[in-house]
C-alpha cells in the first residue's frame, strides 16, 4: 500500500488576544489523501513573519510530494537544507512541519500521539501556574487562590520577572527601555520566599524564574539564600552565554535548577546534562525543532536522572501545548508542565484543547494531537505589527542587559 504524500505546507498566522506578545503560528500540512492533514506549532511571536516566510517559500517547495511517514528523514533534511542551521526562526519552521507529520501519523494509525511515543506513564501531567503581586502578602493570596483550584505547584514572582518595583534614576539622556534593579530584585525575592514559607508551610511546591537578570556571582548568592525555602526549582538562573557557572552553583547549594527555554542547539544542553549540572530541562519545544528532538532530549535526560519541565507560556499555540502534554504523559522522567491557560476564544478557535482538572492537564484521546484549527475564525484575528518593549532591558545605569 502506498503512503500518502505531502500536497502542501503552509503557515497560518493568528492573534486571538490581539497582542504582539501572542502572535501564534501554526503549520498545516495537507496530503494526497482527501481530508487527511496535520497541524504543528511554529510560534515565534517576536519574529512571526520570518518563520512564515521560511515555511511558505522554502519548506513547501522542498517537501511537496514526499512520504508523510518519513518523519525522521524529513526532520534531518529540513535541518540541514539551508546549510546554516539551528536558530529560533529555522527551528520553529521545522517544528511546524515535524509536529504536523506526527499529527498525521497518529491520524493514519487511529492513535493519539502519546501512544506512538510508547504510551502513558501517567493519566495526566501536573501543571504549575504563575502567581505575581506587588507585595509578599499579595503573592501569598494568589498562591492560595491557585491552591483552592487544586494546584500543588505554583511559580511565585513579585513585580514580574526581575521585579520592576523600585524607582530607577538612570543617567540623563539614557534611552527608553525596560529598566531593572538586579540587587533590589535579589533582596526582594529572598524576602518573598521567607514570607511564603512562613504563611503557607512546606506542603506547596514553589518555583521561581530568575529570567537571567543577575550577574553570575549574584545568581549564586540567590540560589544559596533561597536554599532554606526548598524550591521545587529555580529557573533560568543564568543566561545561555554563562552556562559554565552552573558548576559553581552546584558546588555551593542544593537548590534544584531548571534551564533551557532559550536553547536552540543540542550543544547548549549537552554539557549541562552530561555534567548533571541541572535538575530539569525546560526547552521551548518548537524553538528546538519540534517533537522529534524533544523526545530524544527527554530520553537523554532520563539516563542522567534529569526531569522535563517543557516551556509552556502564552506564546505557544494550543497545538504546541497539546504536543507538550502528549510528551509529558509518555515520558517517565516528566517533572512538571508550565501552564498559561487558554481564553474562551482560543478554545473555540482550536477545538480539542487539552483540559485542566484539579491541577492536572489531560490530553484528549482522539487520533494525532487531537486538536483542530478553525481557519475561518483564525483569519478574523490577524497578527498586528509593533516593536517589543520588554526585550529592551537595561540596568539602573542604562547599560543594555539580558531580557
Ligand atoms: Mg522562564
Boltz pocket constraint, residues with backbone or C-beta under 6 A from the ligand:
constraints:
  - pocket:
      binder: B
      contacts: [[A, 209], [A, 211], [A, 235], [A, 236], [A, 261]]
      max_distance: 6.0
